[in-house]
């Protein structure tokens, strides 16, 4: 797309009035709570050529780091917001209910899991090519021990929004994906609950896999709930914010929330796995223990390093199942054995329960399978949708960082693994020598 840019970016920025420049500076510093609402007068103060430059960069999927270094991020955000607010056809979902992270439905709505699909159904390696397969060992425990998690109570925000990058929590928004991005960032759940990673809502919902996409921004727009680290990555890759509906922002955070738990069971698992096959003499054993301590911060006990499959499996179970408990549905189907006729009638006719099945085991005993009615609010128990959603998002970002390097060489991906093709001299993922599968 050829764009006649008469003046340089620097001269265009210099044309912005001082009051608007002050506004942009306050936005970059995070102080936007008292900023005037976005309106047409504000929009008219920005040079039209500058708006076109940013629009062109957004549509081409160019990242801000490479192409927009001279343009303040707050100005990019402001232009995107105003540009969409001035369009009468800006899509707004007919119904945008508030976020309800503690509800039963939120577990499946906000906590999206891994991305699994084949980018190439069949590939025959050429004589100068090899097909590689890499896997993150214990990906979920790894991100839980090293990533930053929200803590405390969130502040719920419905207006006067800051830059999305300044939030830490959940954000509900409508975004316009870039065109031409080979590996999309944001997950999107269609009307039937199917998970996509699309650049066009309409194409994904219509299962368009053959025709080039010619839909408008409104037809391509995605509305959903995302965790802010993943949302920020999407903005870096060229996604544009059309509208923000709601933010749950946490001022408290911690990167050690699960660290000691993970270390405890990782240590048990590693010692129960014995030494790697290449470690045979005392010198290499000592080096293995030192290297593992330097890499993971865990000191192994040489007297307890021996094969113990049972202990290893139990430790691995504790490591891998923790995050799942955080997103487990609390209103599971239950079974009750009932002998009292009055109690049986209470179950069957009460609006507190949904009866899935009942049968009479004898003349005096009934088996009832039930769950609580959805209208009843249940204690969350072990469930914490925020922590679960952050965990799965961090895992997707780890996978994305790998695919971002490989790009079109990726043949298949599955939550924590990638199959890719490479030629001599191509970049390949670094393989660690410490972890034991």
KOLROLUM-934450 format. One record per residue (C-alpha): residue in three letters; x, y, z; residue number from 1. Coordinates in Angstrom, 3 decimals, always signed. Each point is the difference from the previous one (the first is absolute). Layout:
// residues N
ATOM residuo        u        v        w num
ATOM     Ala        X        Y        Z NUM
...
//
This chain:
// residues 437
ATOM residuo        u        v        w num
ATOM     Unk   +0.000   +0.000   +0.000   1
ATOM     Unk   +1.591   +3.268   -1.179   2
ATOM     Unk   -0.630   +2.930   +2.327   3
ATOM     Unk   +1.078   +3.544   -0.886   4
ATOM     Unk   +1.752   +1.089   +3.189   5
ATOM     Unk   +0.961   +3.635   -0.589   6
ATOM     Unk   +1.541   +0.709   +3.379   7
ATOM     Unk   +2.126   -2.072   +2.315   8
ATOM     Unk   -1.372   -1.578   +3.148   9
ATOM     Unk   +1.989   +2.469   +2.106  10
ATOM     Unk   -1.540   +3.054   -1.666  11
ATOM     Unk   -3.482   -1.501   +0.240  12
ATOM     Unk   +0.445   -0.604   +3.719  13
ATOM     Unk   +1.155   +3.587   +0.407  14
ATOM     Unk   -3.317   +1.192   -1.432  15
ATOM     Unk   -1.986   -1.522   +2.870  16
ATOM     Unk   -1.296   +2.805   +2.261  17
ATOM     Unk   +1.661   +0.332   +3.442  18
ATOM     Unk   -3.140   -0.960   +1.949  19
ATOM     Unk   -0.298   -3.243   -1.968  20
ATOM     Unk   +3.720   -0.679   +0.430  21
ATOM     Unk   -0.443   +0.399   +3.755  22
ATOM     Unk   -2.909   -2.435   -0.122  23
ATOM     Unk   +2.131   -2.561   -1.835  24
ATOM     Unk   +2.828   +0.409   +2.521  25
ATOM     Unk   -2.400   -0.622   +2.894  26
ATOM     Unk   -1.312   -3.109   -1.768  27
ATOM     Unk   +3.536   -1.328   -0.492  28
ATOM     Unk   +0.638   +0.535   +3.719  29
ATOM     Unk   -3.200   -1.859   +0.886  30
ATOM     Unk   -1.920   +2.991   +1.390  31
ATOM     Unk   -3.182   -0.044   -2.033  32
ATOM     Unk   -2.686   -0.102   +2.690  33
ATOM     Unk   -0.694   +3.707   -0.404  34
ATOM     Unk   +0.441   +0.214   -3.776  35
ATOM     Unk   -2.743   +1.676   -2.041  36
ATOM     Unk   -2.254   -2.354   -1.985  37
ATOM     Unk   +0.986   -0.818   -3.568  38
ATOM     Unk   -2.003   +2.190   -2.381  39
ATOM     Unk   +0.037   +1.323   -3.547  40
ATOM     Unk   +1.871   +3.198   +0.931  41
ATOM     Unk   +2.854   -2.048   +1.435  42
ATOM     Unk   +0.080   -2.154   -3.124  43
ATOM     Unk   +0.205   +3.045   -2.277  44
ATOM     Unk   +3.159   +1.256   +1.731  45
ATOM     Unk   +2.066   -2.944   -1.246  46
ATOM     Unk   +1.497   +0.451   -3.501  47
ATOM     Unk   -1.849   -2.114   -2.554  48
ATOM     Unk   +3.259   -1.310   -1.511  49
ATOM     Unk   +1.094   -1.281   +3.390  50
ATOM     Unk   -3.316   -1.827   +0.416  51
ATOM     Unk   +0.468   -1.590   -3.429  52
ATOM     Unk   +3.537   -1.109   +0.861  53
ATOM     Unk   -1.146   -1.755   +3.162  54
ATOM     Unk   -3.020   -1.482   -1.787  55
ATOM     Unk   +2.269   -1.380   -2.722  56
ATOM     Unk   +2.411   -1.490   +2.539  57
ATOM     Unk   -2.882   -1.622   +1.883  58
ATOM     Unk   -1.539   -1.546   -3.112  59
ATOM     Unk   +3.336   -1.402   -1.124  60
ATOM     Unk   +0.487   -1.650   +3.387  61
ATOM     Unk   +3.255   +1.887   +0.638  62
ATOM     Unk   +1.119   -0.023   +3.619  63
ATOM     Unk   +0.425   +3.248   +1.859  64
ATOM     Unk   +3.539   -0.906   +1.049  65
ATOM     Unk   +1.283   -0.136   -3.571  66
ATOM     Unk   -1.971   +2.654   -1.815  67
ATOM     Unk   -1.588   +2.363   +2.507  68
ATOM     Unk   +2.934   +0.752   +2.275  69
ATOM     Unk   -0.403   +3.737   -0.516  70
ATOM     Unk   -3.723   +0.000   +0.736  71
ATOM     Unk   -1.054   -0.161   +3.685  72
ATOM     Unk   -1.981   -3.202   +0.768  73
ATOM     Unk   -2.661   +2.137   +1.692  74
ATOM     Unk   -0.557   +1.905   -3.262  75
ATOM     Unk   -0.365   -3.255   -1.949  76
ATOM     Unk   -2.545   -1.219   +2.535  77
ATOM     Unk   -1.827   +3.354   -0.038  78
ATOM     Unk   -0.238   +0.101   -3.788  79
ATOM     Unk   -1.266   -3.574   -0.189  80
ATOM     Unk   -2.626   +0.702   +2.646  81
ATOM     Unk   -1.167   +3.251   -1.579  82
ATOM     Unk   +0.089   -1.331   -3.543  83
ATOM     Unk   -2.402   -2.771   +0.958  84
ATOM     Unk   -2.221   +2.210   +2.144  85
ATOM     Unk   -0.544   +2.343   -2.951  86
ATOM     Unk   -1.317   -2.798   -2.210  87
ATOM     Unk   -3.733   -0.369   +0.189  88
ATOM     Unk   +0.339   -3.638   -0.987  89
ATOM     Unk   +2.264   -0.994   +2.871  90
ATOM     Unk   -1.245   -3.425   +1.121  91
ATOM     Unk   -1.394   -0.287   +3.477  92
ATOM     Unk   -1.339   -3.350   +1.106  93
ATOM     Unk   -3.707   +0.105   +0.654  94
ATOM     Unk   +0.588   -1.199   +3.541  95
ATOM     Unk   +3.199   +0.432   +1.992  96
ATOM     Unk   -0.657   -1.322   +3.494  97
ATOM     Unk   +2.470   +0.920   +2.753  98
ATOM     Unk   +2.847   -2.317   +0.901  99
ATOM     Unk   -0.880   -2.665   +2.562 100
ATOM     Unk   +3.289   -1.781   +0.767 101
ATOM     Unk   -1.414   -1.886   +2.967 102
ATOM     Unk   -2.908   -1.566   -1.893 103
ATOM     Unk   -0.050   -3.616   -1.172 104
ATOM     Unk   -0.089   +1.085   -3.656 105
ATOM     Unk   +3.095   +2.167   +0.366 106
ATOM     Unk   +2.252   -3.045   +0.332 107
ATOM     Unk   -0.564   -0.886   -3.656 108
ATOM     Unk   -0.508   +3.590   -1.170 109
ATOM     Unk   +3.207   +1.592   +1.298 110
ATOM     Unk   +2.338   -2.941   +0.514 111
ATOM     Unk   +0.981   -0.982   -3.551 112
ATOM     Unk   +2.357   -2.941   -0.264 113
ATOM     Unk   +2.738   -0.847   -2.514 114
ATOM     Unk   +0.084   +0.418   -3.759 115
ATOM     Unk   +0.097   -3.238   -1.982 116
ATOM     Unk   -0.158   -0.312   -3.769 117
ATOM     Unk   +1.897   -1.110   -3.069 118
ATOM     Unk   +1.129   +2.833   -2.248 119
ATOM     Unk   +1.064   -2.538   -2.629 120
ATOM     Unk   -1.869   -3.292   -0.326 121
ATOM     Unk   +2.771   -1.793   -1.899 122
ATOM     Unk   +3.552   +1.074   -0.581 123
ATOM     Unk   +2.795   -1.905   -1.751 124
ATOM     Unk   +3.445   +1.220   +1.015 125
ATOM     Unk   +2.319   +0.876   -2.865 126
ATOM     Unk   +3.572   -1.406   -0.126 127
ATOM     Unk   +1.394   +3.149   +1.644 128
ATOM     Unk   -2.713   +0.189   +2.670 129
ATOM     Unk   -0.648   -1.613   +3.358 130
ATOM     Unk   -3.176   -0.101   +2.076 131
ATOM     Unk   +0.469   +0.773   +3.674 132
ATOM     Unk   -2.196   -0.488   +3.030 133
ATOM     Unk   +0.480   +1.959   +3.229 134
ATOM     Unk   -1.965   -0.220   +3.218 135
ATOM     Unk   -0.084   +2.159   +3.113 136
ATOM     Unk   +0.610   -2.301   +2.953 137
ATOM     Unk   -2.422   +0.776   +2.855 138
ATOM     Unk   -1.187   +3.202   -1.653 139
ATOM     Unk   -2.820   +0.711   +2.451 140
ATOM     Unk   +2.144   -0.463   +3.132 141
ATOM     Unk   +2.718   +2.105   -1.618 142
ATOM     Unk   -2.208   +3.028   -0.672 143
ATOM     Unk   -1.651   -0.312   +3.422 144
ATOM     Unk   +3.368   +0.174   +1.740 145
ATOM     Unk   +1.427   +2.854   -2.074 146
ATOM     Unk   -2.913   +2.212   -1.109 147
ATOM     Unk   -1.732   +2.963   +1.612 148
ATOM     Unk   -3.515   -0.559   +1.370 149
ATOM     Unk   -2.699   +2.376   +1.288 150
ATOM     Unk   -0.673   +0.181   +3.719 151
ATOM     Unk   -2.554   +1.674   +2.253 152
ATOM     Unk   -3.209   +1.602   -1.202 153
ATOM     Unk   -0.337   +1.608   -3.457 154
ATOM     Unk   -1.232   +3.466   -0.830 155
ATOM     Unk   -2.890   -0.256   -2.466 156
ATOM     Unk   +0.152   +2.732   -2.673 157
ATOM     Unk   -2.833   +0.885   -2.396 158
ATOM     Unk   +1.114   +3.378   -1.395 159
ATOM     Unk   +2.924   +2.446   -0.302 160
ATOM     Unk   +2.219   -2.856   -1.127 161
ATOM     Unk   +3.781   +0.193   +0.091 162
ATOM     Unk   +2.289   -1.569   -2.578 163
ATOM     Unk   -0.666   -3.768   +0.032 164
ATOM     Unk   +3.706   -0.619   +0.608 165
ATOM     Unk   -0.313   +1.758   +3.364 166
ATOM     Unk   -2.487   -2.537   +1.356 167
ATOM     Unk   +0.627   -3.389   +1.609 168
ATOM     Unk   -3.024   -2.268   +0.126 169
ATOM     Unk   -2.942   -0.691   -2.312 170
ATOM     Unk   -1.132   +2.239   -2.847 171
ATOM     Unk   -3.224   -0.264   -1.990 172
ATOM     Unk   +0.304   +1.724   -3.353 173
ATOM     Unk   -0.649   -0.003   -3.726 174
ATOM     Unk   +3.122   -0.083   -2.158 175
ATOM     Unk   +0.811   +0.113   -3.700 176
ATOM     Unk   +2.635   -2.641   -0.853 177
ATOM     Unk   +2.683   +0.971   -2.526 178
ATOM     Unk   -0.069   -1.403   -3.493 179
ATOM     Unk   +2.751   -2.346   -1.096 180
ATOM     Unk   +1.292   -1.054   +3.435 181
ATOM     Unk   +1.027   -3.638   -0.548 182
ATOM     Unk   -0.359   -1.056   +3.645 183
ATOM     Unk   -2.891   +1.795   +1.748 184
ATOM     Unk   +0.267   +0.735   +3.720 185
ATOM     Unk   -3.447   +0.249   +1.585 186
ATOM     Unk   -2.298   -2.976   +0.585 187
ATOM     Unk   -3.681   +0.443   -0.861 188
ATOM     Unk   -2.947   -2.209   +0.842 189
ATOM     Unk   -2.707   -0.199   -2.650 190
ATOM     Unk   -3.755   -0.123   +0.659 191
ATOM     Unk   +0.119   -3.786   +0.496 192
ATOM     Unk   +2.934   +0.186   +2.398 193
ATOM     Unk   +2.592   -1.151   -2.561 194
ATOM     Unk   +3.435   +1.489   +0.563 195
ATOM     Unk   +1.671   +1.898   -2.862 196
ATOM     Unk   +3.102   +2.113   -0.428 197
ATOM     Unk   -1.336   +2.051   -2.926 198
ATOM     Unk   +0.739   +3.238   -1.775 199
ATOM     Unk   -3.639   +0.208   -1.124 200
ATOM     Unk   -3.040   -0.834   +2.102 201
ATOM     Unk   -2.260   -0.558   -3.002 202
ATOM     Unk   +2.438   -2.308   -1.806 203
ATOM     Unk   +0.509   -2.109   +3.107 204
ATOM     Unk   -3.704   -0.306   +0.777 205
ATOM     Unk   -0.782   -0.883   -3.642 206
ATOM     Unk   +2.948   -2.420   -0.177 207
ATOM     Unk   +1.476   +1.840   -2.977 208
ATOM     Unk   +3.253   -1.807   -0.809 209
ATOM     Unk   +0.186   +0.578   -3.750 210
ATOM     Unk   -0.998   +3.516   -1.034 211
ATOM     Unk   +2.125   +3.068   +0.813 212
ATOM     Unk   -1.536   +2.143   +2.731 213
ATOM     Unk   -1.605   +3.175   -1.335 214
ATOM     Unk   -2.026   +0.876   +3.093 215
ATOM     Unk   -0.081   +3.453   +1.548 216
ATOM     Unk   +1.465   +0.845   +3.393 217
ATOM     Unk   -3.473   -0.260   +1.487 218
ATOM     Unk   -0.456   -3.509   -1.395 219
ATOM     Unk   +3.468   -1.030   +1.160 220
ATOM     Unk   -0.280   +1.469   +3.520 221
ATOM     Unk   +0.482   -2.267   +3.023 222
ATOM     Unk   -1.737   +0.620   +3.315 223
ATOM     Unk   +1.188   -1.943   +2.999 224
ATOM     Unk   +1.640   -0.107   +3.401 225
ATOM     Unk   +3.783   -0.344   +0.164 226
ATOM     Unk   +2.733   +0.228   +2.603 227
ATOM     Unk   +2.047   +3.164   -0.404 228
ATOM     Unk   +3.440   -1.571   -0.696 229
ATOM     Unk   -1.441   -1.824   -3.026 230
ATOM     Unk   -2.018   +3.080   -1.008 231
ATOM     Unk   +3.142   +2.162   +0.122 232
ATOM     Unk   +1.833   -2.487   -2.215 233
ATOM     Unk   -2.857   +0.245   -2.506 234
ATOM     Unk   +0.323   +3.797   -0.071 235
ATOM     Unk   +3.729   -0.398   -0.646 236
ATOM     Unk   -0.847   -2.186   -3.004 237
ATOM     Unk   -2.353   +2.569   -1.540 238
ATOM     Unk   -3.428   -0.671   +1.544 239
ATOM     Unk   -2.028   +3.210   +0.384 240
ATOM     Unk   -2.350   +0.812   +2.849 241
ATOM     Unk   -3.480   +0.932   -1.233 242
ATOM     Unk   -1.690   +0.201   +3.387 243
ATOM     Unk   +0.738   -0.917   +3.604 244
ATOM     Unk   -3.032   -1.059   +2.034 245
ATOM     Unk   +1.413   -0.945   +3.373 246
ATOM     Unk   +3.286   -0.611   +1.829 247
ATOM     Unk   +0.717   -1.877   +3.224 248
ATOM     Unk   +3.370   +1.450   +1.024 249
ATOM     Unk   +2.209   -1.366   +2.794 250
ATOM     Unk   +2.433   +2.351   +1.701 251
ATOM     Unk   +1.633   -2.884   +1.905 252
ATOM     Unk   +2.004   -2.690   -1.764 253
ATOM     Unk   +2.575   -2.658   +0.839 254
ATOM     Unk   +2.459   -2.150   -1.923 255
ATOM     Unk   +0.573   -2.365   +2.949 256
ATOM     Unk   -3.589   -1.091   +0.632 257
ATOM     Unk   +0.578   -3.629   -1.007 258
ATOM     Unk   +3.793   -0.089   +0.022 259
ATOM     Unk   +0.562   -1.985   +3.212 260
ATOM     Unk   -2.804   -2.456   -0.798 261
ATOM     Unk   +1.488   -0.713   -3.431 262
ATOM     Unk   +3.534   -0.258   +1.367 263
ATOM     Unk   -1.065   -2.532   +2.637 264
ATOM     Unk   -1.512   -2.503   -2.410 265
ATOM     Unk   +2.425   +0.703   -2.839 266
ATOM     Unk   +2.835   -0.916   +2.348 267
ATOM     Unk   -1.743   -3.279   +0.897 268
ATOM     Unk   -0.700   -0.786   -3.644 269
ATOM     Unk   +3.539   +0.757   -1.106 270
ATOM     Unk   +1.649   -2.122   +2.686 271
ATOM     Unk   -2.415   -2.882   -0.687 272
ATOM     Unk   +1.014   +0.126   -3.673 273
ATOM     Unk   +3.612   -0.825   +0.839 274
ATOM     Unk   +2.910   +1.437   -1.998 275
ATOM     Unk   -0.161   +0.480   -3.778 276
ATOM     Unk   +1.484   -2.860   -2.001 277
ATOM     Unk   +3.063   +2.083   -0.904 278
ATOM     Unk   +0.877   +0.590   +3.664 279
ATOM     Unk   +2.039   -3.012   +1.106 280
ATOM     Unk   +2.981   +0.956   +2.165 281
ATOM     Unk   +0.203   +2.006   +3.233 282
ATOM     Unk   +1.378   +3.097   -1.702 283
ATOM     Unk   -2.879   +0.188   -2.475 284
ATOM     Unk   -2.497   -0.675   +2.813 285
ATOM     Unk   +1.351   +2.908   +2.020 286
ATOM     Unk   -0.135   +2.223   -3.090 287
ATOM     Unk   -3.591   -1.060   -0.677 288
ATOM     Unk   -1.050   +0.996   +3.534 289
ATOM     Unk   +1.813   +3.353   -0.287 290
ATOM     Unk   -1.468   +0.757   -3.432 291
ATOM     Unk   -3.501   -0.857   +1.137 292
ATOM     Unk   +0.338   +2.285   +3.002 293
ATOM     Unk   +1.318   +2.836   -2.181 294
ATOM     Unk   -2.824   -0.452   -2.526 295
ATOM     Unk   -3.019   -0.722   +2.207 296
ATOM     Unk   +1.097   +1.233   +3.427 297
ATOM     Unk   -0.608   -3.493   +1.434 298
ATOM     Unk   +2.682   -1.933   +1.887 299
ATOM     Unk   -0.304   -3.750   -0.531 300
ATOM     Unk   +1.045   -2.473   +2.706 301
ATOM     Unk   +2.479   -2.462   -1.552 302
ATOM     Unk   -0.896   -2.653   +2.570 303
ATOM     Unk   -3.627   +0.022   -1.174 304
ATOM     Unk   +0.561   +0.012   -3.770 305
ATOM     Unk   -1.208   -3.403   -1.153 306
ATOM     Unk   -2.727   -1.412   -2.222 307
ATOM     Unk   -3.364   -0.087   +1.760 308
ATOM     Unk   -2.789   -0.105   -2.553 309
ATOM     Unk   -2.801   +0.251   +2.540 310
ATOM     Unk   +1.430   +3.072   +1.708 311
ATOM     Unk   +0.746   +1.561   -3.371 312
ATOM     Unk   -3.551   -0.523   -1.267 313
ATOM     Unk   -1.554   +1.385   +3.176 314
ATOM     Unk   +2.272   +3.071   -0.112 315
ATOM     Unk   -0.807   +0.553   -3.667 316
ATOM     Unk   -3.713   -0.246   +0.770 317
ATOM     Unk   +0.287   +2.690   +2.672 318
ATOM     Unk   +1.957   +2.223   -2.394 319
ATOM     Unk   -2.314   -0.316   -2.993 320
ATOM     Unk   -3.391   -0.068   +1.691 321
ATOM     Unk   +0.257   +3.146   +2.136 322
ATOM     Unk   -1.019   +2.450   -2.721 323
ATOM     Unk   -2.952   -2.204   -0.956 324
ATOM     Unk   -1.400   +0.140   +3.519 325
ATOM     Unk   -0.143   +3.781   -0.360 326
ATOM     Unk   -2.398   -0.292   -2.933 327
ATOM     Unk   -1.970   -3.045   +1.050 328
ATOM     Unk   -3.770   +0.334   -0.140 329
ATOM     Unk   -1.425   +0.139   +3.498 330
ATOM     Unk   -3.522   -1.108   -0.970 331
ATOM     Unk   +0.818   -3.571   -0.938 332
ATOM     Unk   -2.534   -2.828   -0.303 333
ATOM     Unk   -0.435   -1.766   +3.344 334
ATOM     Unk   -1.651   -3.196   +1.162 335
ATOM     Unk   -1.992   -0.483   +3.196 336
ATOM     Unk   -1.404   -3.153   +1.579 337
ATOM     Unk   -3.361   +0.859   +1.586 338
ATOM     Unk   -2.074   -2.088   +2.382 339
ATOM     Unk   -2.424   +2.663   +1.285 340
ATOM     Unk   -3.023   +0.531   -2.330 341
ATOM     Unk   -0.336   +3.621   +1.128 342
ATOM     Unk   +3.638   +0.711   -0.856 343
ATOM     Unk   -0.515   -1.640   -3.401 344
ATOM     Unk   -2.986   +2.262   -0.762 345
ATOM     Unk   +1.993   +3.069   +1.056 346
ATOM     Unk   +2.686   -0.895   -2.534 347
ATOM     Unk   -2.427   -0.622   -2.831 348
ATOM     Unk   -2.236   +3.042   +0.460 349
ATOM     Unk   +2.416   +2.587   +1.416 350
ATOM     Unk   +1.122   +2.859   -2.279 351
ATOM     Unk   +3.417   -0.210   +1.635 352
ATOM     Unk   +0.955   -3.136   -1.918 353
ATOM     Unk   +0.067   -1.211   -3.578 354
ATOM     Unk   -0.674   -3.749   -0.034 355
ATOM     Unk   +1.952   -1.809   -2.688 356
ATOM     Unk   -1.188   -3.517   +0.840 357
ATOM     Unk   -1.548   -2.034   +2.779 358
ATOM     Unk   -0.709   -3.682   +0.468 359
ATOM     Unk   -1.192   -2.307   +2.762 360
ATOM     Unk   +2.625   -2.441   +1.176 361
ATOM     Unk   -2.589   -1.755   +2.160 362
ATOM     Unk   -3.404   +0.692   +1.484 363
ATOM     Unk   +1.637   +2.128   +2.725 364
ATOM     Unk   +3.019   +1.593   -1.717 365
ATOM     Unk   +0.217   +2.522   -2.869 366
ATOM     Unk   +3.048   +1.212   -1.938 367
ATOM     Unk   -0.226   +3.645   -1.110 368
ATOM     Unk   +2.514   +1.733   -2.298 369
ATOM     Unk   -0.201   +3.769   +0.279 370
ATOM     Unk   +1.757   +3.338   -0.175 371
ATOM     Unk   -0.930   +3.419   +1.324 372
ATOM     Unk   -2.288   +2.198   -2.076 373
ATOM     Unk   +1.951   +2.615   -1.944 374
ATOM     Unk   -2.007   +2.732   +1.719 375
ATOM     Unk   +1.701   -0.873   +3.288 376
ATOM     Unk   +3.348   +1.651   +0.731 377
ATOM     Unk   +2.462   -2.536   +1.365 378
ATOM     Unk   +3.226   +0.577   +1.948 379
ATOM     Unk   +2.908   -0.108   -2.461 380
ATOM     Unk   +1.987   -2.481   +2.082 381
ATOM     Unk   +3.418   -0.446   -1.617 382
ATOM     Unk   -1.020   +1.812   -3.174 383
ATOM     Unk   +1.782   +3.237   -0.902 384
ATOM     Unk   -0.726   +0.968   -3.590 385
ATOM     Unk   +2.540   +2.834   +0.035 386
ATOM     Unk   +2.924   -2.276   +0.881 387
ATOM     Unk   -1.170   -2.716   -2.382 388
ATOM     Unk   -0.467   +2.430   -2.894 389
ATOM     Unk   +3.426   +1.547   +0.569 390
ATOM     Unk   +1.620   -3.449   +0.088 391
ATOM     Unk   -1.410   -1.150   -3.331 392
ATOM     Unk   +0.700   +3.399   -1.587 393
ATOM     Unk   +3.630   -0.081   +1.126 394
ATOM     Unk   +0.330   -3.475   -1.523 395
ATOM     Unk   -1.450   +1.217   -3.302 396
ATOM     Unk   +2.453   +2.916   +0.035 397
ATOM     Unk   +2.916   -2.406   +0.527 398
ATOM     Unk   -1.180   -2.020   -2.995 399
ATOM     Unk   -0.567   +3.191   -2.005 400
ATOM     Unk   +3.542   +1.215   +0.667 401
ATOM     Unk   +1.305   -3.223   -1.543 402
ATOM     Unk   -2.348   +0.120   -3.002 403
ATOM     Unk   +0.822   +3.683   -0.490 404
ATOM     Unk   +3.591   -1.024   -0.699 405
ATOM     Unk   -0.929   -2.893   -2.309 406
ATOM     Unk   -2.863   +1.748   -1.866 407
ATOM     Unk   -1.007   -1.928   -3.166 408
ATOM     Unk   +2.309   -2.869   +0.867 409
ATOM     Unk   -2.524   -1.172   +2.616 410
ATOM     Unk   -1.832   -3.145   -1.147 411
ATOM     Unk   -1.929   -0.880   +3.161 412
ATOM     Unk   -0.475   +1.315   +3.536 413
ATOM     Unk   -1.568   -1.518   +3.075 414
ATOM     Unk   -0.178   +1.972   +3.280 415
ATOM     Unk   +3.636   -0.526   +0.988 416
ATOM     Unk   +1.652   -1.359   -3.145 417
ATOM     Unk   +0.831   +0.951   -3.583 418
ATOM     Unk   +0.871   -1.984   -3.118 419
ATOM     Unk   +1.986   +2.038   -2.518 420
ATOM     Unk   +2.121   -0.280   -3.121 421
ATOM     Unk   +3.520   +1.399   -0.321 422
ATOM     Unk   +2.956   +0.207   -2.333 423
ATOM     Unk   +3.673   +0.235   +0.869 424
ATOM     Unk   +0.730   +3.452   +1.428 425
ATOM     Unk   -3.587   +0.659   +1.127 426
ATOM     Unk   -0.683   +1.044   +3.559 427
ATOM     Unk   -1.069   -2.930   +2.172 428
ATOM     Unk   -1.258   -0.027   +3.609 429
ATOM     Unk   +2.588   -0.455   +2.725 430
ATOM     Unk   -0.367   -3.347   +1.735 431
ATOM     Unk   +0.731   -0.126   +3.726 432
ATOM     Unk   +2.089   -2.801   +1.471 433
ATOM     Unk   -1.198   +0.251   +3.601 434
ATOM     Unk   -3.658   -0.972   +0.002 435
ATOM     Unk   -0.986   -3.648   +0.145 436
ATOM     Unk   -3.166   -0.966   -1.872 437
//
